[in-house]
Amino acid sequence: MYATAKREREIGDKFNKICKDGLGSYCNYLLHEYLSMDMPEIHVLIAKARQDLDNLALKPYVDL
């Protein structure tokens, strides 16, 4: 269930944007350096993760 309160939706939307922005910068380095993944493979994985962030069925909700 998606948050119905306006404030909670705004917080969720901002968190979603922060996560998406952070994926590209943090994960590239970590996946390449520590897991020796190739850059094209990393880009596909990050694109899938960004899509999953928009899937409401996959979003975990925790108490604020």
mmCIF file of the N, C-alpha and C atoms, coordinates in Angstrom:
data_MODEL
# 
_entry.id   MODEL 
# 
loop_
_atom_site.group_PDB 
_atom_site.id 
_atom_site.type_symbol 
_atom_site.label_atom_id 
_atom_site.label_alt_id 
_atom_site.label_comp_id 
_atom_site.label_asym_id 
_atom_site.label_entity_id 
_atom_site.label_seq_id 
_atom_site.pdbx_PDB_ins_code 
_atom_site.Cartn_x 
_atom_site.Cartn_y 
_atom_site.Cartn_z 
_atom_site.occupancy 
_atom_site.B_iso_or_equiv 
_atom_site.pdbx_formal_charge 
_atom_site.auth_seq_id 
_atom_site.auth_comp_id 
_atom_site.auth_asym_id 
_atom_site.auth_atom_id 
_atom_site.pdbx_PDB_model_num 
ATOM 1   N N  . MET A 1 1  ? 0.842  -1.182 0.000   1.00 0.00 ? 1  MET A N  1 
ATOM 2   C CA . MET A 1 1  ? 0.000  0.000  0.000   1.00 0.00 ? 1  MET A CA 1 
ATOM 3   C C  . MET A 1 1  ? 0.885  1.243  0.000   1.00 0.00 ? 1  MET A C  1 
ATOM 4   N N  . TYR A 1 2  ? 0.571  2.168  -0.860  1.00 0.00 ? 2  TYR A N  1 
ATOM 5   C CA . TYR A 1 2  ? 1.315  3.415  -0.964  1.00 0.00 ? 2  TYR A CA 1 
ATOM 6   C C  . TYR A 1 2  ? 0.829  4.372  0.110   1.00 0.00 ? 2  TYR A C  1 
ATOM 7   N N  . ALA A 1 3  ? 1.735  5.178  0.635   1.00 0.00 ? 3  ALA A N  1 
ATOM 8   C CA . ALA A 1 3  ? 1.378  6.124  1.692   1.00 0.00 ? 3  ALA A CA 1 
ATOM 9   C C  . ALA A 1 3  ? 0.271  7.066  1.217   1.00 0.00 ? 3  ALA A C  1 
ATOM 10  N N  . THR A 1 4  ? -0.694 7.307  2.084   1.00 0.00 ? 4  THR A N  1 
ATOM 11  C CA . THR A 1 4  ? -1.805 8.184  1.712   1.00 0.00 ? 4  THR A CA 1 
ATOM 12  C C  . THR A 1 4  ? -1.608 9.602  2.237   1.00 0.00 ? 4  THR A C  1 
ATOM 13  N N  . ALA A 1 5  ? -0.807 9.769  3.263   1.00 0.00 ? 5  ALA A N  1 
ATOM 14  C CA . ALA A 1 5  ? -0.564 11.104 3.805   1.00 0.00 ? 5  ALA A CA 1 
ATOM 15  C C  . ALA A 1 5  ? 0.411  11.845 2.883   1.00 0.00 ? 5  ALA A C  1 
ATOM 16  N N  . LYS A 1 6  ? 0.114  13.100 2.621   1.00 0.00 ? 6  LYS A N  1 
ATOM 17  C CA . LYS A 1 6  ? 0.927  13.895 1.700   1.00 0.00 ? 6  LYS A CA 1 
ATOM 18  C C  . LYS A 1 6  ? 2.386  13.959 2.158   1.00 0.00 ? 6  LYS A C  1 
ATOM 19  N N  . ARG A 1 7  ? 2.612  14.193 3.429   1.00 0.00 ? 7  ARG A N  1 
ATOM 20  C CA . ARG A 1 7  ? 3.977  14.317 3.956   1.00 0.00 ? 7  ARG A CA 1 
ATOM 21  C C  . ARG A 1 7  ? 4.754  13.014 3.766   1.00 0.00 ? 7  ARG A C  1 
ATOM 22  N N  . GLU A 1 8  ? 4.114  11.889 4.038   1.00 0.00 ? 8  GLU A N  1 
ATOM 23  C CA . GLU A 1 8  ? 4.774  10.598 3.879   1.00 0.00 ? 8  GLU A CA 1 
ATOM 24  C C  . GLU A 1 8  ? 5.094  10.312 2.417   1.00 0.00 ? 8  GLU A C  1 
ATOM 25  N N  . ARG A 1 9  ? 4.202  10.705 1.514   1.00 0.00 ? 9  ARG A N  1 
ATOM 26  C CA . ARG A 1 9  ? 4.469  10.535 0.075   1.00 0.00 ? 9  ARG A CA 1 
ATOM 27  C C  . ARG A 1 9  ? 5.658  11.382 -0.351  1.00 0.00 ? 9  ARG A C  1 
ATOM 28  N N  . GLU A 1 10 ? 5.726  12.610 0.152   1.00 0.00 ? 10 GLU A N  1 
ATOM 29  C CA . GLU A 1 10 ? 6.848  13.494 -0.193  1.00 0.00 ? 10 GLU A CA 1 
ATOM 30  C C  . GLU A 1 10 ? 8.163  12.925 0.313   1.00 0.00 ? 10 GLU A C  1 
ATOM 31  N N  . ILE A 1 11 ? 8.152  12.415 1.531   1.00 0.00 ? 11 ILE A N  1 
ATOM 32  C CA . ILE A 1 11 ? 9.358  11.796 2.088   1.00 0.00 ? 11 ILE A CA 1 
ATOM 33  C C  . ILE A 1 11 ? 9.764  10.592 1.246   1.00 0.00 ? 11 ILE A C  1 
ATOM 34  N N  . GLY A 1 12 ? 8.799  9.763  0.887   1.00 0.00 ? 12 GLY A N  1 
ATOM 35  C CA . GLY A 1 12 ? 9.082  8.588  0.058   1.00 0.00 ? 12 GLY A CA 1 
ATOM 36  C C  . GLY A 1 12 ? 9.613  8.954  -1.307  1.00 0.00 ? 12 GLY A C  1 
ATOM 37  N N  . ASP A 1 13 ? 9.042  9.975  -1.924  1.00 0.00 ? 13 ASP A N  1 
ATOM 38  C CA . ASP A 1 13 ? 9.507  10.410 -3.241  1.00 0.00 ? 13 ASP A CA 1 
ATOM 39  C C  . ASP A 1 13 ? 10.927 10.952 -3.182  1.00 0.00 ? 13 ASP A C  1 
ATOM 40  N N  . LYS A 1 14 ? 11.231 11.722 -2.133  1.00 0.00 ? 14 LYS A N  1 
ATOM 41  C CA . LYS A 1 14 ? 12.589 12.258 -1.986  1.00 0.00 ? 14 LYS A CA 1 
ATOM 42  C C  . LYS A 1 14 ? 13.589 11.132 -1.713  1.00 0.00 ? 14 LYS A C  1 
ATOM 43  N N  . PHE A 1 15 ? 13.202 10.179 -0.892  1.00 0.00 ? 15 PHE A N  1 
ATOM 44  C CA . PHE A 1 15 ? 14.069 9.033  -0.603  1.00 0.00 ? 15 PHE A CA 1 
ATOM 45  C C  . PHE A 1 15 ? 14.327 8.233  -1.878  1.00 0.00 ? 15 PHE A C  1 
ATOM 46  N N  . ASN A 1 16 ? 13.291 8.053  -2.685  1.00 0.00 ? 16 ASN A N  1 
ATOM 47  C CA . ASN A 1 16 ? 13.418 7.334  -3.950  1.00 0.00 ? 16 ASN A CA 1 
ATOM 48  C C  . ASN A 1 16 ? 14.432 8.032  -4.854  1.00 0.00 ? 16 ASN A C  1 
ATOM 49  N N  . LYS A 1 17 ? 14.345 9.354  -4.972  1.00 0.00 ? 17 LYS A N  1 
ATOM 50  C CA . LYS A 1 17 ? 15.271 10.111 -5.811  1.00 0.00 ? 17 LYS A CA 1 
ATOM 51  C C  . LYS A 1 17 ? 16.695 10.006 -5.278  1.00 0.00 ? 17 LYS A C  1 
ATOM 52  N N  . ILE A 1 18 ? 16.862 10.109 -3.970  1.00 0.00 ? 18 ILE A N  1 
ATOM 53  C CA . ILE A 1 18 ? 18.195 10.004 -3.372  1.00 0.00 ? 18 ILE A CA 1 
ATOM 54  C C  . ILE A 1 18 ? 18.792 8.630  -3.648  1.00 0.00 ? 18 ILE A C  1 
ATOM 55  N N  . CYS A 1 19 ? 17.988 7.596  -3.513  1.00 0.00 ? 19 CYS A N  1 
ATOM 56  C CA . CYS A 1 19 ? 18.468 6.233  -3.785  1.00 0.00 ? 19 CYS A CA 1 
ATOM 57  C C  . CYS A 1 19 ? 18.885 6.069  -5.234  1.00 0.00 ? 19 CYS A C  1 
ATOM 58  N N  . LYS A 1 20 ? 18.062 6.570  -6.145  1.00 0.00 ? 20 LYS A N  1 
ATOM 59  C CA . LYS A 1 20 ? 18.386 6.450  -7.567  1.00 0.00 ? 20 LYS A CA 1 
ATOM 60  C C  . LYS A 1 20 ? 19.667 7.201  -7.908  1.00 0.00 ? 20 LYS A C  1 
ATOM 61  N N  . ASP A 1 21 ? 19.816 8.403  -7.372  1.00 0.00 ? 21 ASP A N  1 
ATOM 62  C CA . ASP A 1 21 ? 21.027 9.183  -7.639  1.00 0.00 ? 21 ASP A CA 1 
ATOM 63  C C  . ASP A 1 21 ? 22.262 8.505  -7.047  1.00 0.00 ? 21 ASP A C  1 
ATOM 64  N N  . GLY A 1 22 ? 22.113 7.941  -5.865  1.00 0.00 ? 22 GLY A N  1 
ATOM 65  C CA . GLY A 1 22 ? 23.241 7.303  -5.197  1.00 0.00 ? 22 GLY A CA 1 
ATOM 66  C C  . GLY A 1 22 ? 23.678 6.002  -5.841  1.00 0.00 ? 22 GLY A C  1 
ATOM 67  N N  . LEU A 1 23 ? 22.745 5.302  -6.462  1.00 0.00 ? 23 LEU A N  1 
ATOM 68  C CA . LEU A 1 23 ? 23.087 4.026  -7.096  1.00 0.00 ? 23 LEU A CA 1 
ATOM 69  C C  . LEU A 1 23 ? 24.200 4.188  -8.116  1.00 0.00 ? 23 LEU A C  1 
ATOM 70  N N  . GLY A 1 24 ? 24.078 5.176  -8.967  1.00 0.00 ? 24 GLY A N  1 
ATOM 71  C CA . GLY A 1 24 ? 25.070 5.373  -10.019 1.00 0.00 ? 24 GLY A CA 1 
ATOM 72  C C  . GLY A 1 24 ? 26.435 5.728  -9.484  1.00 0.00 ? 24 GLY A C  1 
ATOM 73  N N  . SER A 1 25 ? 26.483 6.560  -8.463  1.00 0.00 ? 25 SER A N  1 
ATOM 74  C CA . SER A 1 25 ? 27.784 6.997  -7.972  1.00 0.00 ? 25 SER A CA 1 
ATOM 75  C C  . SER A 1 25 ? 28.448 5.995  -7.032  1.00 0.00 ? 25 SER A C  1 
ATOM 76  N N  . TYR A 1 26 ? 27.702 5.418  -6.125  1.00 0.00 ? 26 TYR A N  1 
ATOM 77  C CA . TYR A 1 26 ? 28.301 4.512  -5.144  1.00 0.00 ? 26 TYR A CA 1 
ATOM 78  C C  . TYR A 1 26 ? 28.501 3.097  -5.678  1.00 0.00 ? 26 TYR A C  1 
ATOM 79  N N  . CYS A 1 27 ? 27.512 2.601  -6.359  1.00 0.00 ? 27 CYS A N  1 
ATOM 80  C CA . CYS A 1 27 ? 27.553 1.190  -6.769  1.00 0.00 ? 27 CYS A CA 1 
ATOM 81  C C  . CYS A 1 27 ? 28.552 0.911  -7.873  1.00 0.00 ? 27 CYS A C  1 
ATOM 82  N N  . ASN A 1 28 ? 28.759 1.863  -8.770  1.00 0.00 ? 28 ASN A N  1 
ATOM 83  C CA . ASN A 1 28 ? 29.755 1.646  -9.822  1.00 0.00 ? 28 ASN A CA 1 
ATOM 84  C C  . ASN A 1 28 ? 31.097 1.259  -9.217  1.00 0.00 ? 28 ASN A C  1 
ATOM 85  N N  . TYR A 1 29 ? 31.552 2.059  -8.292  1.00 0.00 ? 29 TYR A N  1 
ATOM 86  C CA . TYR A 1 29 ? 32.855 1.810  -7.677  1.00 0.00 ? 29 TYR A CA 1 
ATOM 87  C C  . TYR A 1 29 ? 32.868 0.495  -6.898  1.00 0.00 ? 29 TYR A C  1 
ATOM 88  N N  . LEU A 1 30 ? 31.888 0.300  -6.042  1.00 0.00 ? 30 LEU A N  1 
ATOM 89  C CA . LEU A 1 30 ? 31.871 -0.887 -5.192  1.00 0.00 ? 30 LEU A CA 1 
ATOM 90  C C  . LEU A 1 30 ? 31.781 -2.181 -5.994  1.00 0.00 ? 30 LEU A C  1 
ATOM 91  N N  . LEU A 1 31 ? 30.883 -2.223 -6.961  1.00 0.00 ? 31 LEU A N  1 
ATOM 92  C CA . LEU A 1 31 ? 30.716 -3.440 -7.752  1.00 0.00 ? 31 LEU A CA 1 
ATOM 93  C C  . LEU A 1 31 ? 31.932 -3.715 -8.631  1.00 0.00 ? 31 LEU A C  1 
ATOM 94  N N  . HIS A 1 32 ? 32.559 -2.659 -9.121  1.00 0.00 ? 32 HIS A N  1 
ATOM 95  C CA . HIS A 1 32 ? 33.728 -2.848 -9.979  1.00 0.00 ? 32 HIS A CA 1 
ATOM 96  C C  . HIS A 1 32 ? 34.962 -3.253 -9.161  1.00 0.00 ? 32 HIS A C  1 
ATOM 97  N N  . GLU A 1 33 ? 35.212 -2.539 -8.088  1.00 0.00 ? 33 GLU A N  1 
ATOM 98  C CA . GLU A 1 33 ? 36.419 -2.785 -7.298  1.00 0.00 ? 33 GLU A CA 1 
ATOM 99  C C  . GLU A 1 33 ? 36.358 -4.058 -6.464  1.00 0.00 ? 33 GLU A C  1 
ATOM 100 N N  . TYR A 1 34 ? 35.225 -4.316 -5.839  1.00 0.00 ? 34 TYR A N  1 
ATOM 101 C CA . TYR A 1 34 ? 35.150 -5.435 -4.899  1.00 0.00 ? 34 TYR A CA 1 
ATOM 102 C C  . TYR A 1 34 ? 34.595 -6.726 -5.499  1.00 0.00 ? 34 TYR A C  1 
ATOM 103 N N  . LEU A 1 35 ? 33.764 -6.610 -6.537  1.00 0.00 ? 35 LEU A N  1 
ATOM 104 C CA . LEU A 1 35 ? 33.205 -7.806 -7.160  1.00 0.00 ? 35 LEU A CA 1 
ATOM 105 C C  . LEU A 1 35 ? 33.739 -8.037 -8.573  1.00 0.00 ? 35 LEU A C  1 
ATOM 106 N N  . SER A 1 36 ? 34.616 -7.133 -9.017  1.00 0.00 ? 36 SER A N  1 
ATOM 107 C CA . SER A 1 36 ? 35.255 -7.228 -10.335 1.00 0.00 ? 36 SER A CA 1 
ATOM 108 C C  . SER A 1 36 ? 34.244 -7.375 -11.470 1.00 0.00 ? 36 SER A C  1 
ATOM 109 N N  . MET A 1 37 ? 33.134 -6.688 -11.360 1.00 0.00 ? 37 MET A N  1 
ATOM 110 C CA . MET A 1 37 ? 32.124 -6.728 -12.412 1.00 0.00 ? 37 MET A CA 1 
ATOM 111 C C  . MET A 1 37 ? 32.528 -5.770 -13.530 1.00 0.00 ? 37 MET A C  1 
ATOM 112 N N  . ASP A 1 38 ? 32.146 -6.106 -14.765 1.00 0.00 ? 38 ASP A N  1 
ATOM 113 C CA . ASP A 1 38 ? 32.394 -5.226 -15.906 1.00 0.00 ? 38 ASP A CA 1 
ATOM 114 C C  . ASP A 1 38 ? 31.392 -4.080 -15.877 1.00 0.00 ? 38 ASP A C  1 
ATOM 115 N N  . MET A 1 39 ? 31.790 -2.932 -16.437 1.00 0.00 ? 39 MET A N  1 
ATOM 116 C CA . MET A 1 39 ? 30.932 -1.757 -16.412 1.00 0.00 ? 39 MET A CA 1 
ATOM 117 C C  . MET A 1 39 ? 29.590 -1.970 -17.120 1.00 0.00 ? 39 MET A C  1 
ATOM 118 N N  . PRO A 1 40 ? 29.548 -2.616 -18.288 1.00 0.00 ? 40 PRO A N  1 
ATOM 119 C CA . PRO A 1 40 ? 28.222 -2.838 -18.894 1.00 0.00 ? 40 PRO A CA 1 
ATOM 120 C C  . PRO A 1 40 ? 27.301 -3.676 -18.003 1.00 0.00 ? 40 PRO A C  1 
ATOM 121 N N  . GLU A 1 41 ? 27.857 -4.658 -17.331 1.00 0.00 ? 41 GLU A N  1 
ATOM 122 C CA . GLU A 1 41 ? 27.086 -5.497 -16.414 1.00 0.00 ? 41 GLU A CA 1 
ATOM 123 C C  . GLU A 1 41 ? 26.568 -4.669 -15.237 1.00 0.00 ? 41 GLU A C  1 
ATOM 124 N N  . ILE A 1 42 ? 27.400 -3.773 -14.747 1.00 0.00 ? 42 ILE A N  1 
ATOM 125 C CA . ILE A 1 42 ? 27.016 -2.896 -13.643 1.00 0.00 ? 42 ILE A CA 1 
ATOM 126 C C  . ILE A 1 42 ? 25.878 -1.970 -14.063 1.00 0.00 ? 42 ILE A C  1 
ATOM 127 N N  . HIS A 1 43 ? 25.988 -1.413 -15.257 1.00 0.00 ? 43 HIS A N  1 
ATOM 128 C CA . HIS A 1 43 ? 24.947 -0.492 -15.738 1.00 0.00 ? 43 HIS A CA 1 
ATOM 129 C C  . HIS A 1 43 ? 23.594 -1.189 -15.875 1.00 0.00 ? 43 HIS A C  1 
ATOM 130 N N  . VAL A 1 44 ? 23.604 -2.424 -16.339 1.00 0.00 ? 44 VAL A N  1 
ATOM 131 C CA . VAL A 1 44 ? 22.354 -3.184 -16.457 1.00 0.00 ? 44 VAL A CA 1 
ATOM 132 C C  . VAL A 1 44 ? 21.771 -3.448 -15.069 1.00 0.00 ? 44 VAL A C  1 
ATOM 133 N N  . LEU A 1 45 ? 22.615 -3.830 -14.128 1.00 0.00 ? 45 LEU A N  1 
ATOM 134 C CA . LEU A 1 45 ? 22.174 -4.113 -12.763 1.00 0.00 ? 45 LEU A CA 1 
ATOM 135 C C  . LEU A 1 45 ? 21.598 -2.856 -12.098 1.00 0.00 ? 45 LEU A C  1 
ATOM 136 N N  . ILE A 1 46 ? 22.263 -1.728 -12.284 1.00 0.00 ? 46 ILE A N  1 
ATOM 137 C CA . ILE A 1 46 ? 21.800 -0.470 -11.700 1.00 0.00 ? 46 ILE A CA 1 
ATOM 138 C C  . ILE A 1 46 ? 20.485 -0.027 -12.349 1.00 0.00 ? 46 ILE A C  1 
ATOM 139 N N  . ALA A 1 47 ? 20.359 -0.199 -13.653 1.00 0.00 ? 47 ALA A N  1 
ATOM 140 C CA . ALA A 1 47 ? 19.105 0.151  -14.334 1.00 0.00 ? 47 ALA A CA 1 
ATOM 141 C C  . ALA A 1 47 ? 17.949 -0.678 -13.786 1.00 0.00 ? 47 ALA A C  1 
ATOM 142 N N  . LYS A 1 48 ? 18.185 -1.964 -13.545 1.00 0.00 ? 48 LYS A N  1 
ATOM 143 C CA . LYS A 1 48 ? 17.151 -2.837 -12.976 1.00 0.00 ? 48 LYS A CA 1 
ATOM 144 C C  . LYS A 1 48 ? 16.796 -2.381 -11.551 1.00 0.00 ? 48 LYS A C  1 
ATOM 145 N N  . ALA A 1 49 ? 17.792 -2.009 -10.772 1.00 0.00 ? 49 ALA A N  1 
ATOM 146 C CA . ALA A 1 49 ? 17.539 -1.540 -9.406  1.00 0.00 ? 49 ALA A CA 1 
ATOM 147 C C  . ALA A 1 49 ? 16.719 -0.257 -9.415  1.00 0.00 ? 49 ALA A C  1 
ATOM 148 N N  . ARG A 1 50 ? 17.005 0.641  -10.357 1.00 0.00 ? 50 ARG A N  1 
ATOM 149 C CA . ARG A 1 50 ? 16.220 1.881  -10.467 1.00 0.00 ? 50 ARG A CA 1 
ATOM 150 C C  . ARG A 1 50 ? 14.769 1.585  -10.831 1.00 0.00 ? 50 ARG A C  1 
ATOM 151 N N  . GLN A 1 51 ? 14.558 0.615  -11.709 1.00 0.00 ? 51 GLN A N  1 
ATOM 152 C CA . GLN A 1 51 ? 13.189 0.221  -12.053 1.00 0.00 ? 51 GLN A CA 1 
ATOM 153 C C  . GLN A 1 51 ? 12.477 -0.363 -10.836 1.00 0.00 ? 51 GLN A C  1 
ATOM 154 N N  . ASP A 1 52 ? 13.197 -1.166 -10.064 1.00 0.00 ? 52 ASP A N  1 
ATOM 155 C CA . ASP A 1 52 ? 12.606 -1.774 -8.875  1.00 0.00 ? 52 ASP A CA 1 
ATOM 156 C C  . ASP A 1 52 ? 12.216 -0.726 -7.836  1.00 0.00 ? 52 ASP A C  1 
ATOM 157 N N  . LEU A 1 53 ? 12.956 0.366  -7.769  1.00 0.00 ? 53 LEU A N  1 
ATOM 158 C CA . LEU A 1 53 ? 12.608 1.429  -6.830  1.00 0.00 ? 53 LEU A CA 1 
ATOM 159 C C  . LEU A 1 53 ? 11.251 2.049  -7.165  1.00 0.00 ? 53 LEU A C  1 
ATOM 160 N N  . ASP A 1 54 ? 10.886 2.041  -8.432  1.00 0.00 ? 54 ASP A N  1 
ATOM 161 C CA . ASP A 1 54 ? 9.603  2.606  -8.844  1.00 0.00 ? 54 ASP A CA 1 
ATOM 162 C C  . ASP A 1 54 ? 8.447  1.609  -8.744  1.00 0.00 ? 54 ASP A C  1 
ATOM 163 N N  . ASN A 1 55 ? 8.753  0.355  -8.514  1.00 0.00 ? 55 ASN A N  1 
ATOM 164 C CA . ASN A 1 55 ? 7.719  -0.673 -8.413  1.00 0.00 ? 55 ASN A CA 1 
ATOM 165 C C  . ASN A 1 55 ? 7.128  -0.641 -7.004  1.00 0.00 ? 55 ASN A C  1 
ATOM 166 N N  . LEU A 1 56 ? 5.899  -0.168 -6.893  1.00 0.00 ? 56 LEU A N  1 
ATOM 167 C CA . LEU A 1 56 ? 5.271  -0.020 -5.575  1.00 0.00 ? 56 LEU A CA 1 
ATOM 168 C C  . LEU A 1 56 ? 5.104  -1.349 -4.858  1.00 0.00 ? 56 LEU A C  1 
ATOM 169 N N  . ALA A 1 57 ? 5.010  -2.426 -5.579  1.00 0.00 ? 57 ALA A N  1 
ATOM 170 C CA . ALA A 1 57 ? 4.841  -3.736 -4.956  1.00 0.00 ? 57 ALA A CA 1 
ATOM 171 C C  . ALA A 1 57 ? 6.106  -4.196 -4.231  1.00 0.00 ? 57 ALA A C  1 
ATOM 172 N N  . LEU A 1 58 ? 7.252  -3.620 -4.576  1.00 0.00 ? 58 LEU A N  1 
ATOM 173 C CA . LEU A 1 58 ? 8.522  -4.036 -3.977  1.00 0.00 ? 58 LEU A CA 1 
ATOM 174 C C  . LEU A 1 58 ? 9.014  -3.110 -2.884  1.00 0.00 ? 58 LEU A C  1 
ATOM 175 N N  . LYS A 1 59 ? 8.309  -2.021 -2.645  1.00 0.00 ? 59 LYS A N  1 
ATOM 176 C CA . LYS A 1 59 ? 8.793  -1.029 -1.682  1.00 0.00 ? 59 LYS A CA 1 
ATOM 177 C C  . LYS A 1 59 ? 8.539  -1.477 -0.242  1.00 0.00 ? 59 LYS A C  1 
ATOM 178 N N  . PRO A 1 60 ? 9.590  -1.549 0.548   1.00 0.00 ? 60 PRO A N  1 
ATOM 179 C CA . PRO A 1 60 ? 9.389  -1.846 1.971   1.00 0.00 ? 60 PRO A CA 1 
ATOM 180 C C  . PRO A 1 60 ? 9.009  -0.565 2.716   1.00 0.00 ? 60 PRO A C  1 
ATOM 181 N N  . TYR A 1 61 ? 8.167  -0.692 3.672   1.00 0.00 ? 61 TYR A N  1 
ATOM 182 C CA . TYR A 1 61 ? 7.798  0.452  4.501   1.00 0.00 ? 61 TYR A CA 1 
ATOM 183 C C  . TYR A 1 61 ? 8.214  0.200  5.930   1.00 0.00 ? 61 TYR A C  1 
ATOM 184 N N  . VAL A 1 62 ? 8.837  1.204  6.514   1.00 0.00 ? 62 VAL A N  1 
ATOM 185 C CA . VAL A 1 62 ? 9.258  1.116  7.913   1.00 0.00 ? 62 VAL A CA 1 
ATOM 186 C C  . VAL A 1 62 ? 8.692  2.319  8.650   1.00 0.00 ? 62 VAL A C  1 
ATOM 187 N N  . ASP A 1 63 ? 8.549  2.181  9.946   1.00 0.00 ? 63 ASP A N  1 
ATOM 188 C CA . ASP A 1 63 ? 8.054  3.303  10.743  1.00 0.00 ? 63 ASP A CA 1 
ATOM 189 C C  . ASP A 1 63 ? 9.070  4.431  10.731  1.00 0.00 ? 63 ASP A C  1 
ATOM 190 N N  . LEU A 1 64 ? 8.558  5.651  10.666  1.00 0.00 ? 64 LEU A N  1 
ATOM 191 C CA . LEU A 1 64 ? 9.436  6.820  10.687  1.00 0.00 ? 64 LEU A CA 1 
ATOM 192 C C  . LEU A 1 64 ? 9.701  7.241  12.104  1.00 0.00 ? 64 LEU A C  1 
# 
